[in-house]
Amino acid sequence: MAEPRVGRHRARFGDRRGLIAALPRFTPVVWRTLERVFVAVGFRFARQEGSHRSYVREGVSRPIVIPTYAEVPVFIIRNNLKTAGLSRDDYFRLLEQVH
């Protein structure tokens, strides 16, 4: 008799929870830490309006905006990475360097 589909999948590919746990997880960070990450890849401070600081870099069409919050939410970090053309791996490598 044929084995159940789920059992075969787990036997062949392993349990997905192990893969997910191995990846670093995005967490909110202090704005100054996020600023150091983007400055490390060539962004420079352009201007500030209220609690929002804009950074620009040659070759990037839009500025990235970092709010001066004690904890910058994950969605803002991801949006800024996408705008800057940085990967998840780039971010975590840079985060280790600036700490």
C-alpha positions as CSV (number, residue, x, y, z in Angstrom):
1,M,0.0,0.0,0.0
2,A,1.2,3.5,-0.8
3,E,2.4,5.7,2.1
4,P,0.5,8.8,3.0
5,R,1.6,11.9,1.0
6,V,2.5,13.9,4.1
7,G,4.7,11.2,5.5
8,R,6.6,10.9,2.3
9,H,7.1,14.7,2.1
10,R,8.5,14.9,5.6
11,A,10.8,11.9,5.0
12,R,12.2,13.4,1.8
13,F,12.5,17.1,2.7
14,G,12.6,17.0,6.5
15,D,10.6,19.1,8.9
16,R,10.2,22.7,7.7
17,R,10.4,24.0,11.3
18,G,14.1,23.2,11.4
19,L,14.7,25.3,8.3
20,I,12.7,28.3,9.5
21,A,14.4,28.3,12.9
22,A,17.9,28.4,11.3
23,L,17.2,31.7,9.6
24,P,17.7,34.9,11.6
25,R,14.5,36.7,12.4
26,F,13.7,40.4,11.7
27,T,13.1,42.3,14.9
28,P,12.5,46.0,15.6
29,V,15.7,48.0,16.1
30,V,16.7,51.4,17.4
31,W,16.7,54.0,14.6
32,R,20.4,54.7,15.1
33,T,21.3,51.1,14.5
34,L,19.3,51.1,11.3
35,E,21.0,54.4,10.3
36,R,24.4,52.8,10.7
37,V,23.4,49.9,8.4
38,F,22.4,52.2,5.6
39,V,25.3,54.6,6.0
40,A,27.7,51.6,5.8
41,V,26.4,50.9,2.3
42,G,26.8,54.4,1.1
43,F,23.6,56.3,2.0
44,R,24.0,59.8,3.3
45,F,21.7,61.9,5.4
46,A,19.7,64.3,3.2
47,R,17.1,66.0,5.4
48,Q,14.8,65.6,8.3
49,E,11.1,66.5,8.7
50,G,9.9,66.1,12.2
51,S,10.8,62.6,13.4
52,H,11.6,61.2,9.9
53,R,15.1,61.3,8.5
54,S,15.8,60.8,4.7
55,Y,18.9,59.2,3.3
56,V,19.9,59.1,-0.4
57,R,22.5,57.2,-2.5
58,E,23.5,57.6,-6.1
59,G,21.7,55.0,-8.2
60,V,18.7,54.5,-5.9
61,S,15.7,56.3,-7.3
62,R,13.9,57.0,-4.0
63,P,15.2,58.1,-0.6
64,I,14.9,55.7,2.3
65,V,13.2,57.2,5.4
66,I,14.0,56.2,8.9
67,P,11.8,57.4,11.7
68,T,13.6,58.3,14.9
69,Y,11.7,55.8,17.0
70,A,13.0,53.7,19.9
71,E,11.9,50.6,17.9
72,V,11.6,50.9,14.1
73,P,8.9,48.4,13.1
74,V,9.9,45.4,10.9
75,F,7.7,46.5,8.0
76,I,9.7,49.8,7.7
77,I,13.0,47.9,7.8
78,R,11.9,45.5,5.0
79,N,10.5,48.4,2.9
80,N,13.8,50.3,3.2
81,L,15.8,47.2,2.3
82,K,13.7,46.7,-0.8
83,T,14.1,50.3,-1.8
84,A,17.9,50.1,-1.3
85,G,18.2,46.9,-3.2
86,L,19.6,45.0,-0.2
87,S,18.9,41.4,0.6
88,R,18.0,39.8,3.9
89,D,21.5,38.3,4.1
90,D,23.1,41.7,3.4
91,Y,21.1,43.3,6.2
92,F,22.0,40.7,8.8
93,R,25.7,40.8,7.8
94,L,25.7,44.6,8.1
95,L,23.8,44.5,11.4
96,E,26.6,42.3,12.9
97,Q,29.2,44.8,11.6
98,V,27.7,47.9,13.0
99,H,26.9,46.4,16.5
